[in-house]
Amino acid sequence: MAKGYNKLAKEIIEHVGGENNVEQLQHCVTRLRFYLKDESKADTEYLKNLAGIVTVIEASGQYQIVIGNEVGKVYEAILNIANVNNEPTEPSNHGGDNKRKPLDKFIDLISGIFQPFIVVLSATGMIKGIVALLGVFGLNETNSGFYAVLNAVGDGFFQFLPVVIALTAAKKFRMNIYSALAIAFALVYPSLSDITAGEPLYTLFAGTPFSADVFTTFLGIPVLLPPGGYYSTVIPVILAIWFGAKVEKGFKRIIPSVVNSFLTPFFTVLVAASLAILVIGPIATWGADFIGFIFMGIYELSPVIFGALVGGLWQLLVMFGLHWGLAPIGILQISEQGFTPILSNSGSASFGVLGVLLAIIVKNRTRSVRNIGIPATIASVFGVTEPGIYGLLLPMKKPFIIALISSAIGGAYTGFFDVVVYRIGGFGIFTLTNYITDDGQLTMNFWHRLISFVLVTVIAFTIQMFMKTPQLETMNGEKQTINHEESEKVENKI
């Protein structure tokens, strides 16, 4: 399937400094994400001008090559022709990791943990959206086996999300993945949450935001669990695997090699899983509550300003990979309270791009712009905006600003009406079902979301239509004047 992309793959590998310069390669929805040993060896200008590549971005410690919808095929072609790692490796001695800024390291950590499964999480969220849509027509688990099966298919991944996170976190922290999975399975063990049944023995920190009922103890240590246990949680398992990786390395050093193979995982799981339940889990839960409290505090202070900032800045955050700092918080809020305003306010961003692109292809008849604009417009309907942003909006400059302003207005609108998202799933127009309540109610939350999509698109389209027709920078640095008269001349010549 990837044979048609071998030429492009060879060009990419050659101009990132060769396969020996690639420490690791991953990909997301539209980008190849390289971790290079020496980024100075990459020929960025050549790659930017290479057919099949939208642009190149150096951000968050990654060398990102934006491909678009075909990124998966290009990724497969690279793996077929080059000996590159697609899993984390031991740190190299080139010292690049130590030179990175703390923010870059944090974003790299978060994206490395969530990026591998975010598309599948989105896909199962779309299935949950279908289930919510079925609820609109009165179906539920008691009267429909079809509903019950789809609900399990869509909800299972999110419910056991800590297990998935343990897998990716183990790779990131370089821990034995099976030991990591054992720790995660302990956190989500079904009977564990049963200990919160009945009357509590006593309450810790009563009268404070960290109040916790104690139902049982472990050698005198209170066993504290969040309501519903650790299903669908995020932070506890990340910290537990980080701690487990440290414990594992320690035991590897002190246990004789003759018995290391089985005693290291024995002690690692025993110590790390127990402390994850007794100490790390409760602390992480309080920390997560505190983070959520801060963001909801800002939101409640001014939902309109909060929405405008998230909506208007989301595309910029995505460009530099900084959205990974907010996405886990959205997932955290959904797991704890069943909804989040963060991801709803960001939802308008692709429609600001859509409106501007629609205006550009209406006003512009040059083939070079339409070849980029038409497929980019279609892609933006489904939430994939990179082709339009890097192919047209950024080179034209002002249209990108219009897209951001329009998206900010959409974020302010959803903030004003307290629009929230109930699940994660899909991109662009496919996210609509995420605004249907879990019991299948089409409340104003859904309709305000739909209105905001239309509103942002219309505003962006209208502003761009009244603006001077933009110019597009060609690869040679010359400008193409884009207006109706010249467009007609070009078309007549063709």
Buried (B, 14 or more C-beta within 10 A) or exposed (E): EBEEBBEBBBBBBBBBBEBEBBBBBBBBBBBBBBBBBEBEEBBBEEBBEBEBBBBBBBBBBBBBBBBBBBBBBBBBBBBEBBEBBEEBEEEEEEEBBEEBEEEBBBBBBBBBBBBBBBEEBBBBBBBBBBBBBBBBEEBBEEEBEEBBEBBEBBBEBBBBBBBBBBBBBBBBBBBBBEBBBBBBBBBBBEEBBEEBEEEEEEEBEEEEEBEBBBBEEEEEEBBBBBEEBBBBBBBBBBBBBBBBBEBBBBBBEEBEEEEBEEBBBEBBBEBBBBBBBBBBBBEBBBEBBEBBEEBBEEBEEBBBBBBBBBBBBBBEBBBBBBBBBBBBBBBBBBBBEEBBBBBBBBBBBBBBBBBBBBBBBEBBBBEEBBEBBEBBBBBBBBBBBBBBBBBBBBBBEBBBEBBBBBBBBBBBBBBBBBBBBBBBBBBBBBBBBBBBBBEBEBEEBBEBBEBBBEBBBBBBBBBBBEBEBBBBEEEEEEEBEBBEEBBEEBEEEE
